[in-house]
Amino acid sequence: MTAVRPSRAWRYGRPVLVAALAAVAVGIPLWLVLVTSAKPRGEAVRPRLDLPRHWQPADNYAAAVGQGDMVKGFVNSLLVVVPSVALVLILGAGAAWVFARRSSRLVSAAYALTISGLLLPPAVITIVMELRLLGLASTRPGMIAVYTGMYLSTSVFFMTGFIRTIPLELEEAARIDGARPLRIFLRIILPLLRPVIATATIMVMLYAWSDIFYAFFVLGGSAAATLPLNLFQVAGAQLYLNNWHLIFAYVAVMSLPMVAVFLVAQRTIVSGITSGAVK
């Protein structure tokens, strides 16, 4: 049987369709944020897609940074996101190595339980109650623990699939030369895991940096509020009431670090996902 070839119209129209869908889903909200953040308050009362009649982006962004206490929120986000990423990578790589190299019912059950976090959402009420019992509620360590537990399943899933593609002979040769498991892990496994480590790093950073749902329940109104939670607090305190030009300016500044990271490493994300999601 001969394979059915796609028509020429579909072959050339598919990229146009994808680009159009991306422009609608991403381009329109992005354009709305950027143009509104450059408008004066009178024009931004009702956010619209038209260009500003009077441009004042410098004043809006300066007010958002100063009045919104963004420096403090930025530092808090870094103090939460960076340790969370480090723990997800360290614990995920170690667990993935064990899951990939050992085969038993107990290991298989432990792997299934670990990656079940990909399908089962965390129970917020249970998390908050446990953190209160441990004395970690409204603290950065508590928020770090929540993010680590949430994204560890994704890290283990990708890394386990990738390690299974690494020839076992490399580790056996190292053992013959007298290398211990820790040295094998540090000198052989980790360097080969770079694509997946980069992907996991970027994904966890993107999710944790923009998270407000879990930060709201864990951190609440504490002084450790991250950038998204800080925006929610200043907007709720009527400081930004109907000041959409300041809100969108805050959102634009808050998104810049992650947008830059994604643009620089988008190829790494794709290669890491395709490398790690193998059976």
VEXDOVO-841421 format. One record per residue (C-alpha): residue number from 1; x, y, z. Coordinates in steps of 0.2 Angstrom, whole numbers, plus 2048, in hexadecimal, padded with zeros to 3 digits. Example, Ala and Ser with C-alpha at 12.3 -4.5 7.8 and 13.67 -1.06 7.14 Angstrom:
BEGIN
<r><n>1</n><u>83E</u><v>7EA</v><w>827</w></r>
<r><n>2</n><u>844</u><v>7FB</v><w>824</w></r>
//
This chain:
BEGIN
<r><n>1</n><u>800</u><v>800</v><w>800</w></r>
<r><n>2</n><u>806</u><v>811</v><w>7FC</w></r>
<r><n>3</n><u>807</u><v>81E</v><w>809</w></r>
<r><n>4</n><u>7FB</u><v>82C</v><w>808</w></r>
<r><n>5</n><u>804</u><v>83D</v><w>806</w></r>
<r><n>6</n><u>7FD</u><v>84D</v><w>80D</w></r>
<r><n>7</n><u>7F7</u><v>859</v><w>801</w></r>
<r><n>8</n><u>802</u><v>868</v><w>7FC</w></r>
<r><n>9</n><u>7F5</u><v>874</v><w>803</w></r>
<r><n>10</n><u>7F6</u><v>86B</v><w>814</w></r>
<r><n>11</n><u>809</u><v>86A</v><w>814</w></r>
<r><n>12</n><u>80B</u><v>87C</v><w>812</w></r>
<r><n>13</n><u>7FC</u><v>882</v><w>81B</w></r>
<r><n>14</n><u>800</u><v>878</v><w>82B</w></r>
<r><n>15</n><u>80E</u><v>884</v><w>830</w></r>
<r><n>16</n><u>803</u><v>893</v><w>82D</w></r>
<r><n>17</n><u>7F5</u><v>88B</v><w>837</w></r>
<r><n>18</n><u>800</u><v>888</v><w>846</w></r>
<r><n>19</n><u>807</u><v>899</v><w>845</w></r>
<r><n>20</n><u>7F6</u><v>8A1</v><w>844</w></r>
<r><n>21</n><u>7F1</u><v>897</v><w>854</w></r>
<r><n>22</n><u>800</u><v>89C</v><w>85D</w></r>
<r><n>23</n><u>7FD</u><v>8AE</v><w>859</w></r>
<r><n>24</n><u>7EC</u><v>8AD</v><w>860</w></r>
<r><n>25</n><u>7F0</u><v>8A3</v><w>86F</w></r>
<r><n>26</n><u>800</u><v>8AC</v><w>874</w></r>
<r><n>27</n><u>802</u><v>8BB</v><w>869</w></r>
<r><n>28</n><u>7F1</u><v>8C4</v><w>86E</w></r>
<r><n>29</n><u>7F3</u><v>8C2</v><w>881</w></r>
<r><n>30</n><u>806</u><v>8C8</v><w>87F</w></r>
<r><n>31</n><u>801</u><v>8D7</v><w>874</w></r>
<r><n>32</n><u>7F3</u><v>8DC</v><w>881</w></r>
<r><n>33</n><u>800</u><v>8DB</v><w>88F</w></r>
<r><n>34</n><u>80D</u><v>8E5</v><w>886</w></r>
<r><n>35</n><u>802</u><v>8F3</v><w>87F</w></r>
<r><n>36</n><u>7F8</u><v>8F5</v><w>88F</w></r>
<r><n>37</n><u>808</u><v>8F7</v><w>899</w></r>
<r><n>38</n><u>80D</u><v>906</v><w>88F</w></r>
<r><n>39</n><u>7FC</u><v>90F</v><w>890</w></r>
<r><n>40</n><u>7F8</u><v>91C</v><w>89D</w></r>
<r><n>41</n><u>7EA</u><v>918</v><w>8AA</w></r>
<r><n>42</n><u>7DC</u><v>920</v><w>8A1</w></r>
<r><n>43</n><u>7DF</u><v>915</v><w>891</w></r>
<r><n>44</n><u>7E2</u><v>905</v><w>89B</w></r>
<r><n>45</n><u>7D2</u><v>905</v><w>8A5</w></r>
<r><n>46</n><u>7CB</u><v>8FA</v><w>898</w></r>
<r><n>47</n><u>7D9</u><v>8EF</v><w>891</w></r>
<r><n>48</n><u>7D8</u><v>8EF</v><w>87E</w></r>
<r><n>49</n><u>7E4</u><v>8EA</v><w>86F</w></r>
<r><n>50</n><u>7E6</u><v>8FB</v><w>868</w></r>
<r><n>51</n><u>7F6</u><v>905</v><w>869</w></r>
<r><n>52</n><u>7F8</u><v>912</v><w>877</w></r>
<r><n>53</n><u>7F4</u><v>924</v><w>871</w></r>
<r><n>54</n><u>800</u><v>929</v><w>87F</w></r>
<r><n>55</n><u>80F</u><v>91E</v><w>882</w></r>
<r><n>56</n><u>816</u><v>91E</v><w>894</w></r>
<r><n>57</n><u>81E</u><v>90D</v><w>896</w></r>
<r><n>58</n><u>82D</u><v>913</v><w>8A0</w></r>
<r><n>59</n><u>822</u><v>91B</v><w>8AE</w></r>
<r><n>60</n><u>817</u><v>90B</v><w>8AF</w></r>
<r><n>61</n><u>825</u><v>8FF</v><w>8B0</w></r>
<r><n>62</n><u>82E</u><v>90A</v><w>8BD</w></r>
<r><n>63</n><u>81E</u><v>90B</v><w>8C7</w></r>
<r><n>64</n><u>81B</u><v>8F9</v><w>8C6</w></r>
<r><n>65</n><u>82C</u><v>8F5</v><w>8CD</w></r>
<r><n>66</n><u>82C</u><v>902</v><w>8DA</w></r>
<r><n>67</n><u>81A</u><v>901</v><w>8E1</w></r>
<r><n>68</n><u>818</u><v>8EE</v><w>8DE</w></r>
<r><n>69</n><u>828</u><v>8EA</v><w>8E8</w></r>
<r><n>70</n><u>82E</u><v>8DF</v><w>8DA</w></r>
<r><n>71</n><u>840</u><v>8DE</v><w>8E0</w></r>
<r><n>72</n><u>83B</u><v>8D5</v><w>8F0</w></r>
<r><n>73</n><u>82F</u><v>8CA</v><w>8E7</w></r>
<r><n>74</n><u>83D</u><v>8C6</v><w>8DA</w></r>
<r><n>75</n><u>849</u><v>8C1</v><w>8E8</w></r>
<r><n>76</n><u>83C</u><v>8B6</v><w>8F0</w></r>
<r><n>77</n><u>838</u><v>8AD</v><w>8E0</w></r>
<r><n>78</n><u>84B</u><v>8AA</v><w>8DD</w></r>
<r><n>79</n><u>84D</u><v>8A3</v><w>8EF</w></r>
<r><n>80</n><u>83E</u><v>897</v><w>8EC</w></r>
<r><n>81</n><u>840</u><v>892</v><w>8DA</w></r>
<r><n>82</n><u>853</u><v>88F</v><w>8DA</w></r>
<r><n>83</n><u>854</u><v>883</v><w>8E8</w></r>
<r><n>84</n><u>844</u><v>87A</v><w>8E2</w></r>
<r><n>85</n><u>84D</u><v>877</v><w>8D1</w></r>
<r><n>86</n><u>85D</u><v>871</v><w>8D9</w></r>
<r><n>87</n><u>853</u><v>864</v><w>8E4</w></r>
<r><n>88</n><u>848</u><v>85E</v><w>8D5</w></r>
<r><n>89</n><u>858</u><v>85B</v><w>8CB</w></r>
<r><n>90</n><u>862</u><v>853</v><w>8D8</w></r>
<r><n>91</n><u>855</u><v>848</v><w>8DF</w></r>
<r><n>92</n><u>84E</u><v>844</v><w>8CE</w></r>
<r><n>93</n><u>85E</u><v>83F</v><w>8C6</w></r>
<r><n>94</n><u>863</u><v>834</v><w>8D5</w></r>
<r><n>95</n><u>851</u><v>82B</v><w>8D5</w></r>
<r><n>96</n><u>851</u><v>82A</v><w>8C2</w></r>
<r><n>97</n><u>862</u><v>821</v><w>8C2</w></r>
<r><n>98</n><u>85B</u><v>814</v><w>8CF</w></r>
<r><n>99</n><u>84B</u><v>811</v><w>8C5</w></r>
<r><n>100</n><u>854</u><v>80F</v><w>8B4</w></r>
<r><n>101</n><u>861</u><v>803</v><w>8BA</w></r>
<r><n>102</n><u>858</u><v>7F8</v><w>8C6</w></r>
<r><n>103</n><u>849</u><v>7EC</v><w>8C2</w></r>
<r><n>104</n><u>83E</u><v>7E5</v><w>8D0</w></r>
<r><n>105</n><u>82C</u><v>7E6</v><w>8D5</w></r>
<r><n>106</n><u>830</u><v>7F2</v><w>8E3</w></r>
<r><n>107</n><u>83A</u><v>7FE</v><w>8D7</w></r>
<r><n>108</n><u>82C</u><v>7FD</v><w>8CA</w></r>
<r><n>109</n><u>81F</u><v>801</v><w>8D8</w></r>
<r><n>110</n><u>82A</u><v>810</v><w>8DE</w></r>
<r><n>111</n><u>82C</u><v>817</v><w>8CD</w></r>
<r><n>112</n><u>819</u><v>816</v><w>8C9</w></r>
<r><n>113</n><u>816</u><v>81E</v><w>8DA</w></r>
<r><n>114</n><u>822</u><v>82C</v><w>8D6</w></r>
<r><n>115</n><u>81C</u><v>830</v><w>8C4</w></r>
<r><n>116</n><u>80A</u><v>82F</v><w>8CA</w></r>
<r><n>117</n><u>80D</u><v>842</v><w>8CE</w></r>
<r><n>118</n><u>80B</u><v>845</v><w>8BC</w></r>
<r><n>119</n><u>7F9</u><v>841</v><w>8BC</w></r>
<r><n>120</n><u>7F3</u><v>844</v><w>8CE</w></r>
<r><n>121</n><u>7F2</u><v>856</v><w>8D3</w></r>
<r><n>122</n><u>7F9</u><v>85B</v><w>8E4</w></r>
<r><n>123</n><u>7EB</u><v>85D</v><w>8F2</w></r>
<r><n>124</n><u>7ED</u><v>86F</v><w>8F7</w></r>
<r><n>125</n><u>7E4</u><v>86D</v><w>908</w></r>
<r><n>126</n><u>7EF</u><v>85E</v><w>90D</w></r>
<r><n>127</n><u>7FF</u><v>867</v><w>908</w></r>
<r><n>128</n><u>7FA</u><v>876</v><w>913</w></r>
<r><n>129</n><u>7F6</u><v>86B</v><w>922</w></r>
<r><n>130</n><u>806</u><v>861</v><w>920</w></r>
<r><n>131</n><u>810</u><v>871</v><w>91F</w></r>
<r><n>132</n><u>808</u><v>878</v><w>92E</w></r>
<r><n>133</n><u>80B</u><v>869</v><w>938</w></r>
<r><n>134</n><u>81D</u><v>86A</v><w>933</w></r>
<r><n>135</n><u>81F</u><v>87C</v><w>937</w></r>
<r><n>136</n><u>822</u><v>880</v><w>925</w></r>
<r><n>137</n><u>813</u><v>88A</v><w>920</w></r>
<r><n>138</n><u>816</u><v>89B</v><w>919</w></r>
<r><n>139</n><u>828</u><v>898</v><w>917</w></r>
<r><n>140</n><u>834</u><v>896</v><w>909</w></r>
<r><n>141</n><u>83A</u><v>884</v><w>90E</w></r>
<r><n>142</n><u>827</u><v>87F</v><w>90D</w></r>
<r><n>143</n><u>825</u><v>886</v><w>8FC</w></r>
<r><n>144</n><u>835</u><v>87E</v><w>8F6</w></r>
<r><n>145</n><u>82F</u><v>86D</v><w>8FD</w></r>
<r><n>146</n><u>81E</u><v>86F</v><w>8F3</w></r>
<r><n>147</n><u>826</u><v>874</v><w>8E3</w></r>
<r><n>148</n><u>833</u><v>866</v><w>8E5</w></r>
<r><n>149</n><u>825</u><v>859</v><w>8E8</w></r>
<r><n>150</n><u>81B</u><v>860</v><w>8DA</w></r>
<r><n>151</n><u>828</u><v>85F</v><w>8CC</w></r>
<r><n>152</n><u>832</u><v>850</v><w>8D1</w></r>
<r><n>153</n><u>827</u><v>844</v><w>8C8</w></r>
<r><n>154</n><u>82A</u><v>84D</v><w>8B7</w></r>
<r><n>155</n><u>83D</u><v>84D</v><w>8BA</w></r>
<r><n>156</n><u>83E</u><v>83B</v><w>8BF</w></r>
<r><n>157</n><u>833</u><v>836</v><w>8B0</w></r>
<r><n>158</n><u>83E</u><v>83F</v><w>8A3</w></r>
<r><n>159</n><u>84F</u><v>83A</v><w>8AB</w></r>
<r><n>160</n><u>84A</u><v>828</v><w>8AD</w></r>
<r><n>161</n><u>846</u><v>826</v><w>89B</w></r>
<r><n>162</n><u>856</u><v>82E</v><w>896</w></r>
<r><n>163</n><u>861</u><v>824</v><w>8A1</w></r>
<r><n>164</n><u>85A</u><v>814</v><w>89A</w></r>
<r><n>165</n><u>861</u><v>819</v><w>889</w></r>
<r><n>166</n><u>873</u><v>81B</v><w>890</w></r>
<r><n>167</n><u>87D</u><v>80B</v><w>88D</w></r>
<r><n>168</n><u>87F</u><v>801</v><w>89D</w></r>
<r><n>169</n><u>891</u><v>7FC</v><w>897</w></r>
<r><n>170</n><u>897</u><v>80E</v><w>89C</w></r>
<r><n>171</n><u>893</u><v>80B</v><w>8AE</w></r>
<r><n>172</n><u>89A</u><v>7F9</v><w>8AE</w></r>
<r><n>173</n><u>8AA</u><v>7FF</v><w>8A7</w></r>
<r><n>174</n><u>8AB</u><v>80D</v><w>8B5</w></r>
<r><n>175</n><u>8A8</u><v>7FF</v><w>8C2</w></r>
<r><n>176</n><u>8B6</u><v>7F4</v><w>8BB</w></r>
<r><n>177</n><u>8C1</u><v>803</v><w>8BD</w></r>
<r><n>178</n><u>8BD</u><v>805</v><w>8CF</w></r>
<r><n>179</n><u>8B0</u><v>813</v><w>8CE</w></r>
<r><n>180</n><u>8A3</u><v>813</v><w>8DC</w></r>
<r><n>181</n><u>891</u><v>817</v><w>8D9</w></r>
<r><n>182</n><u>892</u><v>829</v><w>8DE</w></r>
<r><n>183</n><u>8A0</u><v>82C</v><w>8D2</w></r>
<r><n>184</n><u>897</u><v>823</v><w>8C4</w></r>
<r><n>185</n><u>888</u><v>82E</v><w>8C7</w></r>
<r><n>186</n><u>892</u><v>83E</v><w>8C7</w></r>
<r><n>187</n><u>89E</u><v>83B</v><w>8B9</w></r>
<r><n>188</n><u>894</u><v>831</v><w>8AD</w></r>
<r><n>189</n><u>881</u><v>832</v><w>8B0</w></r>
<r><n>190</n><u>87F</u><v>845</v><w>8B4</w></r>
<r><n>191</n><u>88A</u><v>84B</v><w>8A5</w></r>
<r><n>192</n><u>87F</u><v>840</v><w>899</w></r>
<r><n>193</n><u>86F</u><v>847</v><w>8A1</w></r>
<r><n>194</n><u>873</u><v>859</v><w>89C</w></r>
<r><n>195</n><u>865</u><v>85B</v><w>88F</w></r>
<r><n>196</n><u>858</u><v>854</v><w>89B</w></r>
<r><n>197</n><u>85F</u><v>85E</v><w>8AA</w></r>
<r><n>198</n><u>85D</u><v>86E</v><w>8A0</w></r>
<r><n>199</n><u>84B</u><v>86A</v><w>89B</w></r>
<r><n>200</n><u>846</u><v>866</v><w>8AC</w></r>
<r><n>201</n><u>84E</u><v>876</v><w>8B3</w></r>
<r><n>202</n><u>845</u><v>881</v><w>8A6</w></r>
<r><n>203</n><u>834</u><v>878</v><w>8A9</w></r>
<r><n>204</n><u>835</u><v>879</v><w>8BC</w></r>
<r><n>205</n><u>83B</u><v>88B</v><w>8BB</w></r>
<r><n>206</n><u>82C</u><v>890</v><w>8AF</w></r>
<r><n>207</n><u>81F</u><v>888</v><w>8BA</w></r>
<r><n>208</n><u>826</u><v>88D</v><w>8CB</w></r>
<r><n>209</n><u>82A</u><v>89F</v><w>8C6</w></r>
<r><n>210</n><u>818</u><v>8A2</v><w>8C0</w></r>
<r><n>211</n><u>80F</u><v>898</v><w>8CD</w></r>
<r><n>212</n><u>802</u><v>8A2</v><w>8D8</w></r>
<r><n>213</n><u>7F6</u><v>894</v><w>8DD</w></r>
<r><n>214</n><u>801</u><v>88A</v><w>8E8</w></r>
<r><n>215</n><u>80B</u><v>899</v><w>8EE</w></r>
<r><n>216</n><u>7FA</u><v>8A1</v><w>8F4</w></r>
<r><n>217</n><u>7F6</u><v>892</v><w>8FF</w></r>
<r><n>218</n><u>808</u><v>88F</v><w>905</w></r>
<r><n>219</n><u>80F</u><v>8A0</v><w>907</w></r>
<r><n>220</n><u>7FF</u><v>8AA</v><w>909</w></r>
<r><n>221</n><u>803</u><v>8BC</v><w>90E</w></r>
<r><n>222</n><u>814</u><v>8B9</v><w>915</w></r>
<r><n>223</n><u>824</u><v>8C3</v><w>912</w></r>
<r><n>224</n><u>82A</u><v>8B5</v><w>907</w></r>
<r><n>225</n><u>81D</u><v>8B9</v><w>8F9</w></r>
<r><n>226</n><u>823</u><v>8B5</v><w>8E7</w></r>
<r><n>227</n><u>821</u><v>8C0</v><w>8D8</w></r>
<r><n>228</n><u>810</u><v>8B9</v><w>8D3</w></r>
<r><n>229</n><u>809</u><v>8B9</v><w>8E5</w></r>
<r><n>230</n><u>810</u><v>8CB</v><w>8E8</w></r>
<r><n>231</n><u>807</u><v>8D1</v><w>8D8</w></r>
<r><n>232</n><u>7F7</u><v>8C9</v><w>8DF</w></r>
<r><n>233</n><u>7F9</u><v>8D1</v><w>8F0</w></r>
<r><n>234</n><u>7FD</u><v>8E3</v><w>8E9</w></r>
<r><n>235</n><u>7EE</u><v>8E2</v><w>8DD</w></r>
<r><n>236</n><u>7E3</u><v>8DB</v><w>8EB</w></r>
<r><n>237</n><u>7E8</u><v>8EA</v><w>8F6</w></r>
<r><n>238</n><u>7E0</u><v>8F6</v><w>8EA</w></r>
<r><n>239</n><u>7F1</u><v>8FD</v><w>8E6</w></r>
<r><n>240</n><u>7EE</u><v>8F7</v><w>8D4</w></r>
<r><n>241</n><u>7DB</u><v>8F9</v><w>8D4</w></r>
<r><n>242</n><u>7D7</u><v>8FB</v><w>8C1</w></r>
<r><n>243</n><u>7E9</u><v>900</v><w>8BE</w></r>
<r><n>244</n><u>7EB</u><v>8F3</v><w>8B0</w></r>
<r><n>245</n><u>7F9</u><v>8FD</v><w>8A9</w></r>
<r><n>246</n><u>803</u><v>8F9</v><w>8B9</w></r>
<r><n>247</n><u>7FD</u><v>8E7</v><w>8BA</w></r>
<r><n>248</n><u>802</u><v>8E3</v><w>8A9</w></r>
<r><n>249</n><u>813</u><v>8EC</v><w>8AB</w></r>
<r><n>250</n><u>816</u><v>8E1</v><w>8BA</w></r>
<r><n>251</n><u>811</u><v>8D1</v><w>8B0</w></r>
<r><n>252</n><u>81D</u><v>8D6</v><w>8A2</w></r>
<r><n>253</n><u>82C</u><v>8D9</v><w>8AE</w></r>
<r><n>254</n><u>828</u><v>8C9</v><w>8B8</w></r>
<r><n>255</n><u>828</u><v>8BF</v><w>8A8</w></r>
<r><n>256</n><u>838</u><v>8C5</v><w>8A0</w></r>
<r><n>257</n><u>844</u><v>8B9</v><w>8A9</w></r>
<r><n>258</n><u>83A</u><v>8AA</v><w>8A4</w></r>
<r><n>259</n><u>837</u><v>8B0</v><w>892</w></r>
<r><n>260</n><u>849</u><v>8B3</v><w>890</w></r>
<r><n>261</n><u>84D</u><v>8A1</v><w>897</w></r>
<r><n>262</n><u>841</u><v>899</v><w>88C</w></r>
<r><n>263</n><u>846</u><v>8A2</v><w>87C</w></r>
<r><n>264</n><u>858</u><v>89D</v><w>87F</w></r>
<r><n>265</n><u>855</u><v>88B</v><w>884</w></r>
<r><n>266</n><u>846</u><v>886</v><w>87A</w></r>
<r><n>267</n><u>850</u><v>87A</v><w>86F</w></r>
<r><n>268</n><u>857</u><v>872</v><w>87F</w></r>
<r><n>269</n><u>845</u><v>86F</v><w>885</w></r>
<r><n>270</n><u>840</u><v>866</v><w>875</w></r>
<r><n>271</n><u>84F</u><v>85B</v><w>875</w></r>
<r><n>272</n><u>84E</u><v>857</v><w>887</w></r>
<r><n>273</n><u>83C</u><v>852</v><w>886</w></r>
<r><n>274</n><u>83E</u><v>847</v><w>877</w></r>
<r><n>275</n><u>84E</u><v>83F</v><w>87F</w></r>
<r><n>276</n><u>846</u><v>83C</v><w>88F</w></r>
<r><n>277</n><u>835</u><v>836</v><w>88A</w></r>
<r><n>278</n><u>83B</u><v>825</v><w>883</w></r>
<r><n>279</n><u>836</u><v>815</v><w>88A</w></r>
//
